[in-house]
Amino acid sequence: HPLAGHEALTTMAALVLLGALLLVAPPSVSSLSSPSRPLVGSNPLRGTGRFFLDTADVAEWDALLPLGVFHGVTTNPTLLERAGVPCDVESVTALARRALEGADEFMCQAWGESAEEMYERGMELSEADRARIVIKVPVTQEGTKAASRLVRSGVRVCLTACYASNQALVAAGVGAEYLAPYLGRMTDAGKDGAAECLKMHKIARGMGSDCRILVASIRTVDSMAELSAGGGLDTYTFSPDVARALFDEPLTEKAARDFEEAAARGAVEKTMMKAEASTSRVPL
């Protein structure tokens, strides 16, 4: 029937046009945010723990992220200043994109004196990749108001600048994914920093919350080992210096050198044996 043929041609033309549009259309935010490499956290042998590298220095990322032990990167305005990165949305967004080339998560802090300012800044900072950018806000009244709105807007949130175990009640109540207590600074202030962190973990679990206690202000590797062994804490952010201290074991270094020297001797011995065999086969 002529009409049926016309409809078939129209449908075919529409499909061709749609295919052309898909080829030239710019990638969506979700497609830009999908990592082309396997996620670090996708390996079940790593357990539930998460390590974050606490710096905005890209050179340190390049040196330490290839170790493969870090789940993500954490930053704040102070770290941005140390690294010479302007504290504005454009610069932090560019930094986030760079970090997510080698990490699964990037944390940055929303700034502003009011809840409204922090909320708006958090929305802007997370826009590039809502799945992998976590917004930090201080666990103050204004920060918590902003956190509440961000959570309702589908933004991942970390409450930061935590100095008291009872602030875990706030984090659980607002639905924050992370709470970041400052271990070293609490200890400096005369508190038992480790006990406070462990209590936060118990409070969150007691409230039925999956909020992670992201222990920050870490001075030594041993403090992380003790918190993990003694209380089940498994999420930490630490400086490049502490990251390097993870590998500061002279006995391991000596054993590695011994292995290399043995391998080199074995290679030389094999070469000499081949040379001797070759010489013995030469006709007189």
N, C-alpha and C positions, 0 to 999 in steps of 0.2 A: 504494500500500500504506500503511495507517495508520502503521506503524512508520517507514517511510521519511519520511513527512511530518513525524512527530514529530522525527526526527533533523535534518531540514532546518531546522525552527523553532528547535531547540536551537543549531545552528551559527550561525544568523542572530542569535540573542540574544547569543551569545558575542562575535560580531564587533561588535555594537552596544556591548556593555559595554567591550570593548577600546578602541574609538574614544573612548568617554567618558573612560576612564582616561588616554589619551594627551593629551586636551584639558586635563585638570586636573592632570596630573603636573608637578612642578617641573622646571625645566630641569636637565640633567646638567652636571657640571663641564666636559665637553668642549664642550657647546653654549654655555656661558657664555664659554669661552675663545676661541671662534671670532670673529675680528675682523669687524666689519660693513663695514669699509673695505678697499680693496686694500692689501696689504702693501707697505711701502716697498721692500723687497728684491725684489719681483716684477717690477720694471722691468729688463729685460736690459741696457739702456743704462747702468745704474749700475755695471756690472762686478761684481767680487767684493768690492769694498771695503765696510767697515762703519765708520760713525762712531757713537760713543756720547756722550751728554751726561752729564758727570760731576758730578751734583748731585742732592740730594734736595729742592731748593727748587721747589715747584710753580709759583711765579710765573715762574721761569726756564723751566720747561717750556712754560708758556703763551706765553712770548715767543719761544722759539727753536725748538721742535718744528715749528711751522707752516712753517719754512723748507723742510722736506721733505728735508733732507740727512742726518738722523739715523736710524740703524737702531734705536737703543734708548737706554736710560738705565742708568747704573751708579750704585750707591750703596754705602756701607759704614757702619759704626757712627760713624765720625768725621763723615761728611757728614750722617748723620741728626742728630747732635748739633748741628751748625751750623745745620741747618734747623729745629731745635726739634721733631723727630719722635722720640717715645719708641722705644727699641730693644727692642720686643717683637713677638711674632708678629702679633698683631692689628693693630697700627699699620702694620707693614711690609707686611702683606697688603693693607690698604686703600690704601697708597701704590702698591703694584704694580698694583692694579686701575685706579687713576687714571692711572698712567703708560701702561698698555697701551691706553688710549683713544686715544693719539696716537703710540704707538711699537710696534715689532714685538717687542722684547725688553726685559725688565727684569732687571737683575742686583742681587742683594742678598747680603749676607755672613752666613753662619752663624757664631754665636759659641758659645764654650764652651772649657773648658780641656782636655777629653778628646775623643778621636775619637768616642766614643759620644754625647757632648753635641752636637758639631757635626753628626753624622749625623742625630740626632733633630730638631735645629733645622732642618737643611736639608730634611728630609722635610716638616716642618710649613710652612716658608716656600714651598716649591714646590707644595704641594697645590692651590692655587687655579688653577694653569695650568702643568702640567708641560711643555707644548709651548713656552711663551714665557718662563718664569721660569728664569733661570740662577743657580745657587748658587755663591757664591765661598767658598773656604776657603784659608787661607794654606798655602804650600808648605813646611810643616814635616812632621815625621814623623806627628804626630797629625792634622794637616790632610789629609795624603795618605791615611792610613788611612780617614778619613771620606770623602774624595773617591772612593776605590775602592768603598766600599759604596754611595755615592750613585749612581755610574755603573752599578753592577750593579742598582740599583733603578729605573733608567730616568730618573734626574735628570740634567739638563744641568749641567756643572760648569766653573768657571773657577778655576784655581789662581792665587792672587794673592800680593802682597808678594814678587815675584821680583826678586832682585838679582844673580844669576849665570847665565851662559849654560848652565852644566851642569844647571841646574834644568829645562831643556827636556827632558832625558832622563827626568826624573820625570813631567813632563806627558804626554809621549808614551807612556811605559810604563803609566801609570794609565788612559789613555784620556780625558783631559780635553779638552773642546772648545776651551777658551781657556787661555792662560797670560799673565798680566799683569805684565810687567816695568815697573819704575819708572824711566823714562828720566832725568828731572831729578834724582832722588835718587841714582841711581847716579853721575851726573856730579858731584854735590855730594860724594860719598864718595871722589872721586879716580879713579873708573873711567871708561873710555871707554864711556859709556852707549849711544851709537849702535852702536858695534861689537858690544857685548854683545847688543843686540836683533837685529842682523843675523845674528849667530852662532846665536842661538836659532832663528831661522827656518830656517837651513840644517840645524841638528841635527834639527828636527822633520821636515823633508822628507827628510833622509838616513835617518831611521828609518821612512819610509813613513807618517808620521802627518799627518793633516789638521788637527792642532791649530793654531788661529789664535794668533798672537802679538799680543795686545791691548796695544799700547803705552800706558802710563799715565804720569802725572806729566809731562805735556807743558807746556812753558813758552812755546813759540813756534810759530807756524804754519810757519815755515821748517823747523823740525826734522822735521815730518811730511812736508813736500814732499821733503826730502833723503832720508829713509828710503824713501819710495815710489819716488823716481826712481833711487836707487842700489842698492836691494836687494830691491825687490818687496814690501815690507811694505804692508799695506792695511787694517789694523784698528787704530783708535785711540779712546781715550776722553779727553775734555778738558773743561776748565771752561767756564762761560759766557763768561768774559773772552776765552779763546782762540777760542771760537766767533765772537764779535763781531769779533775780529781778522781772521778770514777775509774780512771785507767792508771792511776798513780800507784802502782804496786811493783817495787823493784824485783821481787822474786819472780813475778810473771815475766817481766822484761828479760831477766836473766835466762829463764827457761826458754823463752822464744829465741834468744840469741844462741843458746846451746843447740836447739833444733836446727837452726840455719847453718851453724858451723858443721854439725854432723852431716847435714844434707850436702854441703859443699865438699866435705871430705869424701863422701860416698861417690859423688860425681867425678872427682879427680881419680879415685881408685878405679872406677869403671873405665875411664878414658885410658889409664895406663895399661889396664888388662887388655883392652882392645888393641892398643899399640903393640904390646908384646905378642899377642896372637898373630897380628898382621906380619910382624917381623919373622916369626917362626915359620910362616908359610912361604917366605921368599926363597926361591930355588938357589942353590949354591952354584 
